[in-house]
């Protein structure tokens, strides 16, 4: 299968994947660590991660695809964008901060399209092959498999890091019953003594090397958490209204990665206003149906209208700009109790800061 392996790898690279690697369909190296993480409830409200059926599939690839013998790991690059903001004259103190991956098409859709084409390429070579595609919503410990496939090492911030690409990597995988010789695992740990990611995390979510408490992570708080953000954590979020890249921004391996081809993720125009005030006004006027249409096929749809407006209210409260008070008072009349609660908190925070 050596020749077939390289033919498959070339097919994946030709489709635009930055990396293609092959790992054995074995239990992930950090299986016990994952189980302990669940036992400590560090997954927060993401109950789907602890379901017995999904846990089994994460630990046994053959439970996700009977007869699975190989995990084909692929990566797409993304990274900091130099695109101008929507409103060039927006006040920097009111500018929302968003995770880099969110500023364009939902990467899940991009992956699904390319993985489908990749599967077709493999079946053209091996018509009887069983293949199942997953992105990160599937029950796969993708970073473990990626390290075993030679795509990089797992850094202290729990992100996969590659010496050339840094951690600006999105991962996808194909499970297959084809017996393909695996690549050499990426064993060196190039983090060394560096702990910049641990020190920089505002909420202390990175409790130690490779130990992330999702309940404290700004990405979890602004995207996955459906209810109220704990009050003690709100000031630490700053103006991050969707996700967080701090642990990547400070990583020395991200100082000069190769530029990413962001074309597959582009819609042709920015999706988020450059001003939190303008964004709040837009969200106040939207119905849930209008929100779904506006943010269809984007990552920004995940928290829903109320969740996103909740985050914007927190950002406005942390902006230190008293002129946001009038807008936040309008948010007190919003139909969502979640928005009302966070708007009231933001008003108190701004008033206390202006005294």
C-alpha positions as CSV (number, residue, x, y, z in Angstrom):
1,X,0.0,0.0,0.0
2,X,3.0,2.4,0.0
3,X,2.4,3.5,-3.5
4,X,-1.3,3.8,-2.9
5,X,-0.6,5.9,0.2
6,X,1.4,8.5,-1.7
7,X,-1.2,8.5,-4.5
8,X,-3.9,9.2,-1.9
9,X,-1.8,11.9,-0.2
10,X,-1.2,13.6,-3.5
11,X,-5.0,13.6,-4.2
12,X,-5.6,15.3,-0.9
13,X,-2.9,17.9,-1.4
14,X,-4.3,18.6,-4.9
15,X,-7.7,19.4,-3.3
16,X,-6.0,22.2,-1.3
17,X,-5.4,20.5,2.1
18,X,-2.1,21.8,3.6
19,X,-1.3,18.4,5.1
20,X,-2.3,14.8,4.6
21,X,-1.1,12.1,7.1
22,X,-2.0,8.6,8.0
23,X,-2.4,7.1,11.5
24,X,-3.4,3.7,12.7
25,X,-6.9,3.2,13.9
26,X,-5.9,2.7,17.4
27,X,-7.1,4.1,20.7
28,X,-5.8,7.7,21.0
29,X,-2.7,8.2,23.2
30,X,-4.5,10.5,25.6
31,X,-7.6,8.3,26.1
32,X,-7.2,8.2,29.9
33,X,-6.5,11.9,30.1
34,X,-9.7,12.5,28.1
35,X,-11.7,10.3,30.5
36,X,-10.3,12.1,33.5
37,X,-11.2,15.4,31.9
38,X,-14.8,14.3,31.6
39,X,-14.8,13.0,35.2
40,X,-13.7,16.4,36.3
41,X,-16.6,18.0,34.4
42,X,-14.2,20.3,32.5
43,X,-16.4,19.9,29.4
44,X,-19.0,22.2,31.0
45,X,-22.4,22.1,29.4
46,X,-21.2,20.2,26.3
47,X,-23.0,17.1,27.4
48,X,-22.7,15.5,24.0
49,X,-19.0,14.9,24.7
50,X,-19.8,12.7,27.7
51,X,-22.5,10.5,26.1
52,X,-21.5,6.9,26.4
53,X,-21.9,6.2,22.6
54,X,-19.8,9.2,21.6
55,X,-17.1,8.5,24.2
56,X,-16.8,5.0,22.8
57,X,-16.4,6.2,19.3
58,X,-13.8,8.7,20.4
59,X,-11.7,6.0,22.0
60,X,-12.4,3.2,19.4
61,X,-12.3,4.3,15.7
62,X,-13.8,1.0,14.8
63,X,-16.9,1.9,16.8
64,X,-17.4,4.9,14.5
65,X,-16.6,2.8,11.3
66,X,-16.7,-1.0,11.6
67,X,-13.6,-2.5,10.3
68,X,-11.7,0.9,10.5
69,X,-7.9,0.3,10.0
70,X,-6.6,3.8,9.1
71,X,-7.3,7.4,10.0
72,X,-6.4,9.8,7.3
73,X,-5.8,13.2,8.8
74,X,-5.9,16.5,6.8
75,X,-5.5,20.1,7.7
76,X,-6.6,23.5,6.3
77,X,-4.7,26.7,7.1
78,X,-6.3,29.9,8.3
79,X,-4.9,32.8,10.2
80,X,-4.9,36.5,10.9
81,X,-6.6,38.6,8.2
82,X,-5.4,41.9,6.9
83,X,-8.9,42.7,5.5
84,X,-10.2,46.2,6.4
85,X,-13.0,46.4,8.9
86,X,-16.6,47.0,7.8
87,X,-16.6,50.5,9.0
88,X,-13.2,52.1,8.6
89,X,-13.9,54.9,11.0
90,X,-15.3,52.8,13.8
91,X,-14.1,53.7,17.3
92,X,-11.4,51.2,18.3
93,X,-12.8,51.2,21.8
94,X,-16.1,49.8,20.4
95,X,-14.6,47.3,18.0
96,X,-15.5,43.7,18.6
97,X,-12.8,41.0,18.7
98,X,-13.7,37.7,16.9
99,X,-11.8,34.5,16.6
100,X,-10.0,34.4,13.2
101,X,-11.7,31.3,12.0
102,X,-15.2,32.9,12.4
103,X,-14.7,35.6,9.8
104,X,-16.0,34.0,6.7
105,X,-17.7,30.8,5.6
106,X,-18.2,28.1,8.2
107,X,-15.1,25.9,7.9
108,X,-17.3,22.8,8.5
109,X,-18.9,23.4,5.2
110,X,-15.6,23.9,3.4
111,X,-14.3,20.7,5.0
112,X,-17.4,18.7,4.2
113,X,-17.1,19.6,0.5
114,X,-13.4,18.8,0.3
115,X,-13.6,15.6,2.3
116,X,-16.5,14.4,0.0
117,X,-14.3,15.0,-3.0
118,X,-11.3,13.4,-1.3
119,X,-13.5,10.3,-0.5
120,X,-14.5,10.2,-4.2
121,X,-10.8,10.3,-5.2
122,X,-10.0,7.4,-2.9
123,X,-13.0,5.3,-4.1
124,X,-11.9,5.8,-7.6
125,X,-8.7,4.0,-6.7
126,X,-10.3,1.5,-4.2
127,X,-14.0,1.1,-5.2
128,X,-14.8,-1.2,-2.3
129,X,-13.3,1.0,0.4
130,X,-15.5,2.0,3.4
131,X,-14.9,5.7,4.2
132,X,-16.5,8.0,6.8
133,X,-15.7,11.7,7.1
134,X,-15.6,13.8,10.2
135,X,-14.8,17.4,11.1
136,X,-14.5,18.5,14.7
137,X,-18.2,18.0,15.5
138,X,-17.7,14.3,15.1
139,X,-16.7,11.9,18.0
140,X,-13.0,11.8,17.1
141,X,-10.0,13.0,19.2
142,X,-8.6,14.5,16.1
143,X,-5.5,16.2,17.6
144,X,-4.3,12.8,19.0
145,X,-4.7,11.2,15.6
146,X,-3.1,14.2,13.9
147,X,0.0,14.0,16.1
148,X,0.2,10.2,15.4
149,X,-0.1,11.0,11.6
150,X,2.8,13.4,11.8
151,X,0.9,16.7,11.4
152,X,2.4,18.3,14.5
153,X,2.6,18.2,18.2
154,X,0.0,19.1,20.8
155,X,1.1,22.3,22.5
156,X,0.6,23.4,26.1
157,X,-2.5,25.4,24.9
158,X,-3.9,22.0,23.7
159,X,-3.7,23.2,20.1
160,X,-2.0,21.2,17.4
161,X,1.2,23.1,16.4
162,X,3.4,22.6,13.3
163,X,6.9,24.1,13.0
164,X,6.0,25.8,9.7
165,X,2.3,26.5,10.0
166,X,2.1,27.2,13.7
167,X,-1.3,26.5,15.3
168,X,-3.5,28.1,12.6
169,X,-4.7,24.7,11.5
170,X,-8.2,23.3,11.1
171,X,-8.4,19.5,11.2
172,X,-10.6,17.0,9.5
173,X,-10.4,13.2,9.0
174,X,-11.4,10.2,7.0
175,X,-11.9,6.9,8.7
176,X,-11.4,4.0,6.3
177,X,-11.1,0.2,6.3
178,X,-8.1,0.4,4.0
179,X,-4.9,-0.9,5.5
180,X,-2.5,2.0,4.8
181,X,1.0,2.1,6.3
182,X,1.0,4.9,8.9
183,X,3.3,7.9,8.8
184,X,5.8,8.5,11.6
185,X,4.3,10.1,14.6
186,X,5.3,13.7,15.4
187,X,7.1,13.1,18.7
188,X,9.2,16.1,19.5
189,X,7.7,18.6,21.9
190,X,8.8,22.0,20.7
191,X,7.1,24.0,23.4
192,X,10.1,23.5,25.7
193,X,9.9,25.7,28.8
194,X,7.7,28.3,27.2
195,X,4.4,29.0,29.0
196,X,3.2,32.2,27.3
197,X,-0.2,30.7,26.5
198,X,-0.8,29.7,30.1
199,X,0.3,33.1,31.4
200,X,-1.7,35.1,28.9
201,X,-5.1,33.4,29.3
202,X,-7.2,36.0,31.1
203,X,-9.6,33.5,32.8
204,X,-7.0,30.9,33.8
205,X,-8.6,28.3,31.5
206,X,-5.3,26.7,30.7
207,X,-4.7,25.3,34.2
208,X,-1.4,23.7,33.3
209,X,0.4,22.3,30.2
210,X,-2.2,20.7,28.0
211,X,-4.9,21.0,30.6
212,X,-7.8,23.2,29.4
213,X,-10.9,23.8,31.6
214,X,-13.6,24.6,29.0
215,X,-15.8,26.1,31.7
216,X,-13.3,29.0,31.9
217,X,-12.4,29.3,28.2
218,X,-13.6,32.5,26.5
219,X,-14.4,30.5,23.3
220,X,-16.7,28.2,25.4
221,X,-18.3,31.1,27.2
222,X,-19.1,33.1,24.1
223,X,-20.1,30.2,21.8
224,X,-21.0,26.9,23.5
225,X,-22.5,28.2,26.8
226,X,-26.2,28.8,26.3
227,X,-27.0,30.5,29.5
228,X,-25.6,33.3,31.5
229,X,-21.8,34.0,31.6
230,X,-20.6,33.8,35.2
231,X,-20.3,37.4,36.4
232,X,-16.8,37.1,37.7
233,X,-15.6,36.1,34.3
234,X,-17.3,38.8,32.3
235,X,-14.7,41.5,32.9
236,X,-12.0,39.2,31.7
237,X,-13.7,38.6,28.4
238,X,-13.1,42.2,27.3
239,X,-14.4,42.9,23.8
240,X,-14.1,39.3,22.6
241,X,-17.7,38.7,21.4
242,X,-17.0,35.4,19.6
243,X,-14.2,33.1,20.5
244,X,-10.7,33.8,21.5
245,X,-7.2,33.6,19.9
246,X,-5.1,34.8,22.8
247,X,-3.3,31.5,23.4
248,X,-2.4,31.4,19.7
249,X,-1.6,35.1,19.4
250,X,1.2,34.8,22.0
251,X,2.6,31.5,20.8
252,X,6.1,32.0,19.4
253,X,5.4,29.4,16.7
254,X,2.8,31.8,15.2
255,X,5.1,34.7,14.7
256,X,5.8,33.9,11.0
257,X,3.6,31.0,9.7
258,X,3.1,30.7,6.0
259,X,0.1,32.9,4.8
260,X,-3.1,31.0,4.6
261,X,-5.3,30.7,1.5
262,X,-8.5,32.2,2.9
263,X,-10.4,32.1,-0.4
264,X,-12.4,29.0,0.5
265,X,-13.8,30.7,3.6
266,X,-14.5,34.1,2.0
267,X,-18.0,35.4,1.3
268,X,-16.7,38.5,-0.5
269,X,-17.6,40.9,2.4
270,X,-17.1,41.0,6.2
271,X,-19.9,39.5,8.2
272,X,-19.5,41.4,11.4
273,X,-19.7,45.2,11.8
274,X,-16.6,46.9,13.0
275,X,-18.6,48.5,15.8
276,X,-20.2,46.7,18.7
277,X,-22.8,49.5,18.9
278,X,-23.8,49.0,15.3
279,X,-23.9,45.2,15.8
280,X,-26.1,45.6,18.9
281,X,-28.5,47.8,16.9
282,X,-28.7,45.3,14.1
283,X,-29.3,42.3,16.4
284,X,-32.0,44.2,18.4
285,X,-34.0,44.6,15.2
286,X,-33.6,41.0,14.0
287,X,-36.0,38.2,14.4
288,X,-34.6,34.8,15.0
289,X,-35.5,33.9,11.4
290,X,-33.7,36.9,10.1
291,X,-30.7,36.1,12.2
292,X,-30.6,32.5,10.8
293,X,-30.7,33.8,7.2
294,X,-28.1,36.5,7.8
295,X,-25.6,34.2,9.4
296,X,-26.4,31.0,7.5
297,X,-23.3,28.9,6.8
298,X,-21.2,30.9,9.2
299,X,-19.7,30.1,12.6
300,X,-21.5,33.2,14.0
301,X,-24.8,31.4,13.8
302,X,-23.9,29.0,16.6
303,X,-24.7,31.0,19.7
304,X,-28.0,32.3,18.1
305,X,-29.2,35.9,18.1
306,X,-29.7,36.0,21.9
307,X,-26.3,34.5,22.6
308,X,-24.5,36.8,20.2
309,X,-26.3,39.9,21.6
310,X,-25.5,38.7,25.1
311,X,-21.8,38.7,24.1
312,X,-22.0,42.1,22.5
313,X,-23.6,43.5,25.7
314,X,-20.7,42.2,27.7
315,X,-18.2,43.7,25.2
316,X,-20.0,47.1,25.5
317,X,-19.8,46.9,29.2
318,X,-16.1,46.3,29.1
319,X,-15.5,49.1,26.5
320,X,-15.4,51.8,29.1
321,X,-17.4,54.0,26.8
322,X,-20.3,55.8,28.6
323,X,-21.9,56.6,25.2
324,X,-22.9,52.9,25.0
325,X,-25.3,53.4,27.9
326,X,-28.3,54.5,25.8
327,X,-28.0,51.5,23.5
328,X,-27.7,49.1,26.5
329,X,-30.8,50.6,28.0
330,X,-32.6,49.7,24.7
331,X,-31.3,46.2,25.2
332,X,-33.2,46.1,28.6
333,X,-36.4,45.8,26.5
334,X,-35.2,42.9,24.4
335,X,-37.4,39.9,24.3
336,X,-34.6,37.6,25.6
337,X,-34.1,37.5,29.4
338,X,-30.5,36.5,28.7
339,X,-29.9,39.7,26.9
340,X,-31.7,41.8,29.5
341,X,-29.5,40.3,32.3
342,X,-26.2,41.0,30.5
343,X,-27.3,44.5,29.4
344,X,-28.1,45.4,33.0
345,X,-24.7,44.1,34.1
346,X,-23.0,46.1,31.4
347,X,-24.9,49.3,32.4
348,X,-23.8,48.8,36.0
349,X,-20.2,48.3,34.9
350,X,-20.1,51.4,32.8
351,X,-21.7,53.6,35.4
352,X,-19.3,52.3,38.1
353,X,-16.4,53.0,35.8
354,X,-17.6,56.6,35.0
355,X,-17.9,57.6,38.7
